Amino acid sequence: MNQDVKTTIREFIVENFLFGDTSVVFDDDDSLMENGILDSTGILELVAFLEKEYGIRIANEEILPENMDTLNNLHRFLEKKMKLEQAS
Amino acid sequence: MPFSKDDLKIDPAHETERIVSFMRQTVGRKLRKRGAVVGISGGIDSSVCLALSVQAFGAERVVGVAMPEADSNPESAVLARKLARQFGVRFIVEDMTAAQIGFGTYRRRDEAIRRVFPEYDPTYKAKIVLPNALDETGVLNVFQLTIISPEGEEKTKRIPPEEYLQIVAASNFKQRSRMAMLYYHAERLNYAVVGTGNKNEHEQGFFVKYGDGGADLKPIAHLFKTQVYQLAEYLNIPEEIRKRPPTTDTYSAECTQEEFFFRVPFEIGDLVWLGMERGVPVPEIAKATGLKEAQVENIMRDIRQKIRATEYLRMEPFHLDTKEEVVL
């Protein structure tokens, strides 16, 4: 699942925020905000995508840099979130 | 000298002289216009710009235009009139409500609001807000929609991206139609349009491109909001205007600029930003503002992100040079 989540989100970002331009290189630990890939509208779009794609509900308090700002952060956050959803 | 709020202090007399000289040179020599039109909202920034225009060109060469519409606070036009009278300029009121109805401003905005809150109707008030940046968790810019029923019941939800963009795009008709009206008066008089944005608005992108951002010169775009207040006192701007909290005057519900965009009080945000620009270490900024270092870092990140995210607002339209090659 690890690679799949990151690949899925990376594809969403490249397709929606970069017009499919794969020449823009960003690593799994690169800040999406500091690199100008994600802005405030982008955050709304990304959250809406994650909620739909993974069938989860993300609270405003969870929309933090440590959950959303890099692909690795997003992956860790989603893994935790989905475990909680399954447990409940 | 340790970094402190005193670092934001300006010499208002000297600054006024510097700005007035810039305005005369720009309007007279570069733009070759004969005076200035200023949209006045009863707020601090436009009031200061009107006063500066009077010093630069003389009251007889300045026109103040108030442009209320159905959602405007009626107090705004009253204060604008008072200001125009005090400074002896010609004063014009243009009611922009019919123009907004023509553009479908209210209809398009309300359609989007109803998709989030089906119970919403024109008897409700609405606004868009951001979380406060002093929160130590560092919550990101997540736009939320608040509606207030006629009975005062308030409901808030995060806005989905499509609805957020439609509400903002519809509301932006207000600023764009105001710009069109200001240029009507400027062109008929052969005057320049004075933009009233301060540094916070100009650099963090709190303006509408080709709306309130559309102007011939922006005399206070280099000044922090707290410095505009210093200038306002020096220029004798009426106290009711100086004491009024800065609002967007765009949404039907009362909405301060802090709630909608800046996320922190100006006296804190300005000092953090100045410290950031001067490379002052975070612990020193924290001491000067009375904040925790984590809070300072959150505010710095928010400012940097806004400047970066709104770069496109400050860009001129792009075009190819005649022989420029592009990668196909």
Contacts between the chains, C-beta under 8 A, distances in Angstrom:
chain1	res1	chain2	res2	distance
A	33	B	140	7.9
A	33	B	301	7.7
A	33	B	305	5.5
A	34	B	304	7.7
A	36	B	308	5.3
A	36	B	309	7.5
A	39	B	305	7.1
A	39	B	308	7.7
A	39	B	309	3.6
A	40	B	140	7.5
A	40	B	141	3.9
A	40	B	142	7.7
A	40	B	143	6.7
A	40	B	305	7.8
A	40	B	309	6.5
A	41	B	161	6.1
A	41	B	164	7.0
A	41	B	165	6.8
A	43	B	140	5.6
A	43	B	141	6.6
A	43	B	142	6.5
A	44	B	142	7.1
A	44	B	143	6.5
A	44	B	158	7.6
A	44	B	159	6.9
A	44	B	160	6.9
A	44	B	161	4.2
A	44	B	164	5.9
A	45	B	161	4.6
A	47	B	142	7.6
A	47	B	158	7.7
A	48	B	160	5.6
A	48	B	161	5.8
A	60	B	131	6.9
A	60	B	139	6.7
A	60	B	142	5.3
A	60	B	144	7.2
A	60	B	158	5.9
A	61	B	137	6.9
A	61	B	139	6.4
A	63	B	139	6.1
A	63	B	140	5.0
A	63	B	142	5.0
A	64	B	137	5.9
A	64	B	138	5.7
A	64	B	139	5.9
A	64	B	140	6.6
A	65	B	138	5.7
A	65	B	140	6.6
A	65	B	301	7.5
A	66	B	138	7.8
A	68	B	140	6.6
